[in-house]
Amino acid sequence: MDFMRQKRKGHLIIIALTLLCIVMYGYVVVLGSRNRNPNAVITYFGVDYPVNTIQGLLQQLINMTCIIITCVDCISGRNISFVIVGITLVMTGVRMLATGNIQPLPGEISGSITIVIIFLVAGLFRDARRKSFTDYTTGLLNQRGFLYALDTKIHEKKMCSIIYYQLSNFRAINDDYGHEVGDIVLKVVADRFRQTVGENGNISRIGGAVFAVLVPANTDPEELAERIISSVSKRIDIVFGDVNLGFYLESNAGISSFPADGHDRNNLVRCADVALIYATEAGANTYDVFDEDMSSRMLHDKEIERMIKESLDKKYFYMVYQPQFHVDGKRLRGFEALIRMKRHDGIVISPGEFIPIAEKSNLIYSIDEFAFDYVISEFAGKIPDDSNLKVSVNISANGMASEDTVSKVIEIINKYKFNPKHLEIEITEYSLAESQEQTIKNIAKLREYGITVALDDFGTGYTSLAHLMKLSAGVLKVDKSLVDDIEKGEVNRDFIGSIGSMGHLLNCEVILEGVETEKQLEYVKELDCDIVQGYVWGKPMSLEEALKLL
């Protein structure tokens, strides 16, 4: 809205200058017309001023003013300037005819030249403004043009909607094929936008692979978003040099509406962007419509993200340790380290709340590193070398897919002189979704160093037997959700038993997580499983309590 206010101020200045110039010029012309003497003067405060000189000065002032107001607004200013200069030319011509005095003729020529200058200046400014509002690659409006169009709608109080649209896999095209190919793809996408949207809205490229559509009130934004996604997702075939290339683009869209979601452009754009984020989380080729609940969740996530940063900086994170026991004889097998976050006011935040938020950003890498350093430092020198006890530390899917993960783990182990045979690293099945090749390489390196790798939450993902053989994990941890159903029927128990048998076939230990009742424990003892972890034999505890069990 600041832009619109500035534009209104410019128009007010134009009007004021116009009125002032016309009044002054008209006054001089009228006075000069009363006297046919070419050397007529106007007396003011006892001083004589030649009429022709004053008229010439005013004519030049008007010419300069008209050029200025044309620069302020190349369309309205140009039109007003043509009228002003035209009026002065007519008034001067009438005076010349009435008095027979041709001395004002240079002013007429100057005015005519000014009209030509105004025409050229207006054209240059109009072309510059068009270029400043246009995206060079696609020919669509750019972000500035989009915001100008949105400001105009808001100023006119016309109902409209915004569709924020993003190509989610476009970056890979630039990385793999270069920006020239990427630009060609963007032009194809722009053409599909034009064909789909037609005359029903302004289309803009905000930047990178983000587009925006300003949708008028008489068009359903959800139906339009669906058609855009469908159109762009169709195969794109291009010829680059002598090579034929084909691409399938994935995209998402977020929708906000004026005035329902905000009364200024900043709020409307923010709401559309929030809806786009939630659509992206839902999967490829989806759209979402903004609602207040999204905003609340976004603020909550931002607050949790801030708390994570603060906890890393001020060491509010701490670890607790849940014991694991062999089913046979309840012998201690080791501990799983579980991270906790305590706010400055003492309230503990569940990992289920802050870990998913950390995984959306690079904060998860910092949490992984903190957890390793914390656990290894606490158990360094506490576990006898001749024992087979394990301390298990979780690592995120993002972390396991990172190339420098293994080097960081080894660096921390060496730092505290910790025996790697006592360390177990837990990963989830979903680690394979990030970078299967790099994850498998990292697991192999860790095992070479003597570190055990456990596959956590097994039975809830998509890991096949072929994947398990590639992973070479040493431990399978059956997910708690399967253990929760162990009392519901023989089929459930047989399913867990089959996982145990498969694990043993691959020379893996099998751990059952979340065994909480004696009844569950009775069933577990009948299954082909090795280790129990759960409240029935041990809750998460402090380091001091854990060391007592050693």
Secondary structure, 3 states (H helix, E strand, C coil): CHHHHHHHHHHHHHHHHHHHHHHHHHHHHHHHHCCCCCCCEEEECCEEEEHHHHHHHHHHHHHHHHHHHHHHCCCHHHHHHHHHHHHHHHHHHHHHHHHCCCCCHHHHHHHHHHHHHHHHHHHHHHHHHHHHCECCCCCCECHHHHHHHHHHHHHCCCCEEEEEEEECCHHHHHHHHCHHHHHHHHHHHHHHHHHHHCCCCEEEEEECCEEEEEEECCCCHHHHHHHHHHHHHCCEEEEECCEEEEECCCEEEEEEEECCCCCCHHHHHHHHHHHHHHHHHHCCCEEEECCHHHHHHHHHHHHHHHHHHHHHHHCCEEEEEEEEEECCCCEEEEEEEEEEEECCCCCEECHHHHHHHHHCCCHHHHHHHHHHHHHHHHHCCCCCCCCCCEEEEECCHHHHCCCCHHHHHHHHHHHHCCCHHHEEEEEECCHHHHHHHHHHHHHHHHHHCCCEEEEEEECCCCCCHHHHHHHCCCEEEECHHHHHCCCCCHHHHHHHHHHHHHHHHCCCEEEEECCCCHHHHHHHHHCCCCEEECCCCCCCECHHHHHHHC
